[in-house]
Every structure is written in structure tokens, then in C-alpha cells.
Amino acid sequence: MPTPTTIVADAATLHALLHVISREQPDLADIQAQARVTWLLHLAVTLAEKVAIGADELVTQLEAEGA
């Protein structure tokens, strides 16, 4: 059976480990901000692709009408 001294030492060790883990992990707000930026970049690339496809189709249509 653990003694009170062992329990206190284990609690102190756990506290120290939790402190190290929480210091090493990125902040949740940073993770959420990074996810938003990634989503916005994906949206921008998707929109740019759609605009490029639309522009190509328009040029093709205008060339066909002018020919």
C-alpha cells in the first residue's frame, strides 16, 4: 500500500509532467487559427481554379463566335 509520502511524490511528479506536456503542446486557439487559414487557402485555390476555368470557357466561346 502506498504511503502518504509516496502519494505526495506521485502527485508532484504528475503535476510536473502535466506542466511539461501543457507547455509543449500548441495552444488550441493556434490550432483553430491554423485550421481556419488552411480552409481559407483551400477556398481561395478552389475559387481561382473556377475563375480560370470560366475564363478559358469564355475565351473559347468568344473565339468560336468570332470565327
TORDRENKOL-194211 format. One record per residue: residue number from 1; y, z, x of N, C-alpha, C, O in turn. Coordinates in steps of 0.05 Angstrom, whole numbers, plus 32768, in hexadecimal, padded with zeros to 4 digits. Atoms other than C-alpha are relative to their C-alpha. Layout:
REM TORDRENKOL-194211
{NUM, {Y, Z, X}, {Y, Z, X}, {Y, Z, X}, {Y, Z, X}},
...
***
This chain:
REM TORDRENKOL-194211
{1, {7FE8, 8000, 8011}, {8000, 8000, 8000}, {8019, 8000, 8012}, {801A, 800F, 8025}},
{2, {7FE8, 8001, 7FEF}, {8045, 7FEE, 801C}, {8010, 801A, 7FFE}, {8011, 8027, 7FE9}},
{3, {7FEF, 7FE8, 8000}, {8072, 8027, 8030}, {801C, 7FF8, 7FF8}, {8022, 7FE0, 7FF9}},
{4, {7FE5, 8007, 8007}, {80BA, 802B, 8019}, {800F, 7FF2, 8017}, {8020, 7FE1, 8012}},
{5, {7FF3, 800D, 7FE9}, {80D0, 8018, 8060}, {7FF8, 7FE2, 8002}, {8008, 7FD1, 8008}},
{6, {8009, 801C, 8000}, {80A5, 7FD9, 805D}, {800D, 7FF0, 7FEA}, {8014, 7FD9, 7FEF}},
{7, {7FF3, 800E, 8017}, {80C1, 7FC6, 8019}, {801D, 7FFA, 8007}, {8026, 7FE4, 8001}},
{8, {7FE4, 8005, 7FF9}, {8108, 7FCE, 8033}, {8002, 7FEB, 8015}, {8013, 7FD9, 8014}},
{9, {8000, 8014, 7FEB}, {80F8, 7FA5, 8071}, {7FFA, 7FE4, 7FF4}, {8006, 7FD1, 7FFB}},
{10, {8006, 8019, 800D}, {80D8, 7F6F, 8046}, {8017, 7FF5, 7FEF}, {801D, 7FDD, 7FEF}},
{11, {7FE9, 8008, 800F}, {8114, 7F6E, 8018}, {8016, 7FF6, 8012}, {8023, 7FE2, 800B}},
{12, {7FEB, 8009, 7FEE}, {8143, 7F68, 8053}, {7FF8, 7FE4, 800C}, {8009, 7FD3, 8010}},
{13, {800A, 8019, 7FF6}, {8118, 7F2F, 806F}, {8004, 7FEA, 7FEB}, {800E, 7FD4, 7FF1}},
{14, {7FFC, 8013, 8015}, {8119, 7F0B, 802C}, {801E, 7FFA, 7FFC}, {8025, 7FE2, 7FF8}},
{15, {7FE3, 8004, 8002}, {8164, 7F15, 8027}, {800A, 7FED, 8016}, {801A, 7FDB, 8011}},
{16, {7FF7, 8011, 7FEA}, {816E, 7EF7, 806C}, {7FF6, 7FE3, 7FFD}, {8005, 7FD0, 8003}},
{17, {800A, 801B, 8004}, {8141, 7EBC, 805C}, {800F, 7FF1, 7FEA}, {8015, 7FDA, 7FED}},
{18, {7FF0, 800C, 8015}, {8166, 7EAF, 801B}, {801B, 7FF7, 8009}, {8026, 7FE3, 8001}},
{19, {7FE6, 8007, 7FF5}, {81A7, 7EB0, 8040}, {7FFF, 7FE7, 8011}, {8010, 7FD6, 800F}},
{20, {8004, 8018, 7FEF}, {818E, 7E7D, 8073}, {7FFB, 7FE7, 7FEF}, {8007, 7FD2, 7FF4}},
{21, {8007, 8017, 8011}, {8171, 7E50, 803D}, {8019, 7FF7, 7FF0}, {801E, 7FDF, 7FEF}},
{22, {7FE9, 8008, 8010}, {81B0, 7E52, 8012}, {8016, 7FF4, 8012}, {8026, 7FE3, 8009}},
{23, {7FEC, 800B, 7FED}, {81DB, 7E43, 8050}, {7FF8, 7FE4, 8008}, {800A, 7FD3, 800C}},
{24, {8009, 801A, 7FF6}, {81B0, 7E08, 8064}, {7FFF, 7FEB, 7FEA}, {8000, 7FD3, 7FF0}},
{25, {8001, 8013, 8016}, {81AB, 7DE8, 801F}, {801B, 7FF6, 7FF9}, {802E, 8005, 7FF8}},
{26, {7FE6, 800A, 8009}, {81E3, 7DBA, 8008}, {8007, 800C, 7FE5}, {7FF6, 8013, 7FD5}},
{27, {7FF6, 7FF5, 8019}, {820E, 7DD3, 7FD0}, {7FF8, 7FED, 7FE9}, {7FF9, 7FD5, 7FEC}},
{28, {8007, 8010, 8017}, {81F8, 7DBC, 7F8B}, {8016, 7FED, 7FF7}, {8012, 7FD6, 7FEF}},
{29, {7FE9, 8011, 8007}, {823E, 7DA1, 7F7E}, {8001, 7FE8, 8012}, {8008, 7FD2, 8009}},
{30, {8000, 8017, 7FEE}, {8238, 7D76, 7FBC}, {7FEA, 7FEC, 7FF9}, {7FEF, 7FD4, 7FFA}},
{31, {8016, 8012, 8009}, {81F5, 7D5A, 7FA4}, {8008, 7FF1, 7FE7}, {8003, 7FD9, 7FE6}},
{32, {7FF8, 800D, 8018}, {8212, 7D4B, 7F60}, {8016, 7FEB, 8006}, {8016, 7FD6, 7FFA}},
{33, {7FEB, 8013, 7FF9}, {8250, 7D2A, 7F7E}, {7FF4, 7FE8, 800E}, {7FFC, 7FD1, 8009}},
{34, {800D, 8016, 7FF2}, {8224, 7D00, 7FAC}, {7FF1, 7FEE, 7FEC}, {7FF1, 7FD6, 7FEE}},
{35, {800E, 800F, 8014}, {81FA, 7CEB, 7F70}, {8013, 7FEF, 7FEF}, {800D, 7FD8, 7FE9}},
{36, {7FEC, 800F, 800F}, {8238, 7CD6, 7F4A}, {800B, 7FE9, 8010}, {800E, 7FD2, 8006}},
{37, {7FF6, 8015, 7FEF}, {8252, 7CAE, 7F85}, {7FEB, 7FEA, 8002}, {7FF1, 7FD2, 8001}},
{38, {8016, 8013, 7FFF}, {820E, 7C8C, 7F8C}, {7FFE, 7FF0, 7FE7}, {7FFB, 7FD7, 7FE7}},
{39, {8001, 800E, 801A}, {820E, 7C7B, 7F42}, {8017, 7FED, 7FFD}, {8014, 7FD7, 7FF4}},
{40, {7FE8, 8011, 8002}, {8255, 7C60, 7F45}, {7FFD, 7FE7, 8013}, {8005, 7FD1, 800B}},
{41, {8004, 8017, 7FEF}, {8243, 7C34, 7F81}, {7FEC, 7FED, 7FF5}, {7FF0, 7FD5, 7FF6}},
{42, {8014, 8011, 800D}, {8206, 7C1A, 7F5D}, {800D, 7FF0, 7FE9}, {8008, 7FD9, 7FE6}},
{43, {7FF2, 800D, 8016}, {8232, 7C0B, 7F20}, {8013, 7FEA, 800B}, {8014, 7FD4, 7FFF}},
{44, {7FEE, 8014, 7FF4}, {8265, 7BE7, 7F4C}, {7FF1, 7FE8, 800A}, {7FFA, 7FD1, 8006}},
{45, {8010, 8017, 7FF6}, {8230, 7BBC, 7F6D}, {7FF5, 7FF0, 7FE9}, {7FF5, 7FD7, 7FEA}},
{46, {800B, 800E, 8017}, {8210, 7BAB, 7F2A}, {8016, 7FF0, 7FF2}, {8012, 7FD9, 7FEB}},
{47, {7FEA, 800E, 800C}, {8254, 7B98, 7F0D}, {8009, 7FE8, 8011}, {800E, 7FD3, 8007}},
{48, {7FF9, 8016, 7FEE}, {8265, 7B6E, 7F4A}, {7FEC, 7FE9, 7FFF}, {7FF4, 7FD2, 7FFF}},
{49, {8014, 8015, 8003}, {8223, 7B49, 7F44}, {8004, 7FF1, 7FE6}, {8001, 7FD8, 7FE5}},
{50, {7FFC, 800D, 801A}, {8230, 7B3B, 7EFA}, {8019, 7FEE, 8000}, {8019, 7FD8, 7FF5}},
{51, {7FE7, 8010, 7FFE}, {8277, 7B22, 7F09}, {7FFA, 7FE7, 8011}, {8003, 7FD1, 800A}},
{52, {8006, 8017, 7FEF}, {825C, 7AF4, 7F41}, {7FEF, 7FEC, 7FF0}, {7FF3, 7FD4, 7FF2}},
{53, {8011, 8012, 8010}, {8226, 7AD8, 7F13}, {8011, 7FF2, 7FEA}, {800E, 7FDA, 7FE6}},
{54, {7FEE, 800C, 8015}, {825A, 7ACD, 7EDB}, {8012, 7FEB, 800C}, {8017, 7FD6, 8000}},
{55, {7FEE, 8014, 7FF3}, {8289, 7AAA, 7F0C}, {7FF1, 7FE7, 8007}, {7FFB, 7FD1, 8004}},
{56, {8011, 8017, 7FF9}, {8251, 7A7D, 7F25}, {7FFA, 7FEF, 7FE7}, {7FFB, 7FD7, 7FE8}},
{57, {8006, 800E, 8019}, {823E, 7A6B, 7EDD}, {8019, 7FF1, 7FF6}, {8017, 7FDB, 7FEC}},
{58, {7FE7, 800D, 8009}, {8287, 7A5C, 7ECC}, {8006, 7FE8, 8011}, {800E, 7FD3, 8006}},
{59, {7FFB, 8017, 7FEE}, {8290, 7A30, 7F09}, {7FED, 7FE9, 7FFA}, {7FF5, 7FD2, 7FF9}},
{60, {8013, 8014, 8007}, {8250, 7A0B, 7EF8}, {8007, 7FF2, 7FE6}, {8004, 7FDA, 7FE4}},
{61, {7FF9, 800C, 801A}, {8266, 7A01, 7EB0}, {8019, 7FEF, 8003}, {801A, 7FD9, 7FF7}},
{62, {7FE7, 8010, 7FFC}, {82AC, 79E9, 7EC5}, {7FFA, 7FE6, 800F}, {8006, 7FD1, 8009}},
{63, {8007, 8019, 7FF1}, {828E, 79B8, 7EF7}, {7FF1, 7FED, 7FEE}, {7FF5, 7FD5, 7FF1}},
{64, {8010, 8012, 8012}, {825E, 799D, 7EC2}, {8013, 7FF3, 7FEC}, {800F, 7FDC, 7FE5}},
{65, {7FEE, 800C, 8014}, {8297, 7993, 7E90}, {8013, 7FEC, 800D}, {801B, 7FD9, 8001}},
{66, {7FEE, 8012, 7FF3}, {82C3, 7972, 7EC4}, {7FF3, 7FE7, 800B}, {8000, 7FD3, 8012}},
{67, {800E, 8017, 7FF4}, {828E, 7942, 7EDE}, {7FFB, 7FEA, 7FEC}, {7FEF, 7FD6, 7FF4}},
***
